[in-house]
């Protein structure tokens, strides 16, 4: 890392993060906002002038799309982003990954990011925080466990009913040191549960012993909020005395760790008390547009629940939008149906799959194979292209219909659609589901100026997620407003 640059202005930042997709980015933003810290999400690293104009901020995030990138794409796109993050006046930079760490050597490689970060952030240990108890994610002896939204049970990740069958990055290994070890040659040491159960002095001694072995990365266990508070204190120790930010990898468990430690250590003068309660209520909407690009079982349940509640059912023919020669015509026809339904007062549920066995998935892969792509290429490139074309559809819809709320499901789909819309920033508006909040769009574009947007991963939310987003909370509904009838 270069040290001959002039010192940047002190903007009061405690943390900056880069989210490897948009749903994960709003998850981290939610934790910071609900803890009372001033924060915003950008699509690119903001300049000091932008931060001064929109801030001040305690933390900022950058919403990226690296979760769907190949290593070659990461090599081309991430170095300037990492360099810009390393130049920010903050003690800690977090590369935010999905709470299930799903990735592979070929797609969304977390290990490749660790390698690229060395050039921007220099030598030193890379902390890895995986446990996120608030989301039902627990890391024990380096093994990640996750609660399933389909049966409510906690499963080791390689036995998880959703994650073991992920269509792009199935998780076949729960030991994160082994999982990430397939993606990088860097040596990963574990800071396990027994090391977190002693006194503060004992934990400090354990940390010193772990660092004495000069590991490249240190994977922290965490199964309770108390564990995360201790991890936050240890992270603060790792930040101390550095010439530039500490680079860390992790889920939003890292934000929980840091905000819990900050809250225990001192009361920030920038913190607004009661922020979490302020976000508990949000109003109903006359109608919403929901777009689901997730193939998870939980997403299928959420789609089914929305349709049963009266959302118009609009299946997306993914093969027609991705591989057909007349895809423009198919996209226009689908967009026409969406716009008409919304103008008629209906809420709309667009979906590309209803579960991992939906035949539309294989139809898209077969159509892509007919164009000469391998199955892996079809999963990687076809999914991204589908998201980009759905982005065109959503943008056209918002220009035609003055919607107040947009709901996006699926990490890659949410990232591609939001990138196409290109808001200036996102601010947390309300609590919708843990890890999937409602956000307010900051934009000068007329069709985005009053828009709220919710971005969720396939494993986030309850069955009624989309219905709740339409109906709001009881106290959040405008006085005297009746919910619209969502009939045929």
HELIX and SHEET records of a PDB file:
HELIX    1   1 UNK A   22  UNK A   34  1                                  13    
HELIX    2   2 UNK A   48  UNK A   54  1                                   7    
HELIX    3   3 UNK A   66  UNK A   68  5                                   3    
HELIX    4   4 UNK A   71  UNK A   86  1                                  16    
HELIX    5   5 UNK A  110  UNK A  121  1                                  12    
HELIX    6   6 UNK A  133  UNK A  135  5                                   3    
HELIX    7   7 UNK A  157  UNK A  159  5                                   3    
HELIX    8   8 UNK A  163  UNK A  165  5                                   3    
HELIX    9   9 UNK A  176  UNK A  181  1                                   6    
HELIX   10  10 UNK A  193  UNK A  196  5                                   4    
HELIX   11  11 UNK A  200  UNK A  212  1                                  13    
HELIX   12  12 UNK A  225  UNK A  239  1                                  15    
HELIX   13  13 UNK A  253  UNK A  265  1                                  13    
HELIX   14  14 UNK A  275  UNK A  278  1                                   4    
HELIX   15  15 UNK A  297  UNK A  308  1                                  12    
HELIX   16  16 UNK A  318  UNK A  322  1                                   5    
HELIX   17  17 UNK A  327  UNK A  343  1                                  17    
HELIX   18  18 UNK A  359  UNK A  369  1                                  11    
HELIX   19  19 UNK A  375  UNK A  377  1                                   3    
HELIX   20  20 UNK A  378  UNK A  382  3                                   5    
HELIX   21  21 UNK A  383  UNK A  400  1                                  18    
HELIX   22  22 UNK A  411  UNK A  421  1                                  11    
HELIX   23  23 UNK A  465  UNK A  471  1                                   7    
SHEET    1   A15 UNK A 188  UNK A 191  0                                        
SHEET    2   A15 UNK A 217  UNK A 220  1                                        
SHEET    3   A15 UNK A 126  UNK A 129  1                                        
SHEET    4   A15 UNK A 246  UNK A 250  1                                        
SHEET    5   A15 UNK A  92  UNK A  96  1                                        
SHEET    6   A15 UNK A  15  UNK A  19  1                                        
SHEET    7   A15 UNK A  59  UNK A  63  1                                        
SHEET    8   A15 UNK A  39  UNK A  42  1                                        
SHEET    9   A15 UNK A 425  UNK A 430 -1                                        
SHEET   10   A15 UNK A 438  UNK A 442 -1                                        
SHEET   11   A15 UNK A 452  UNK A 456 -1                                        
SHEET   12   A15 UNK A 405  UNK A 409  1                                        
SHEET   13   A15 UNK A 289  UNK A 292  1                                        
SHEET   14   A15 UNK A 348  UNK A 351  1                                        
SHEET   15   A15 UNK A 312  UNK A 315  1                                        
SHEET    1   B 3 UNK A 137  UNK A 140  0                                        
SHEET    2   B 3 UNK A 143  UNK A 147 -1                                        
SHEET    3   B 3 UNK A 154  UNK A 156 -1                                        
END                                                                             
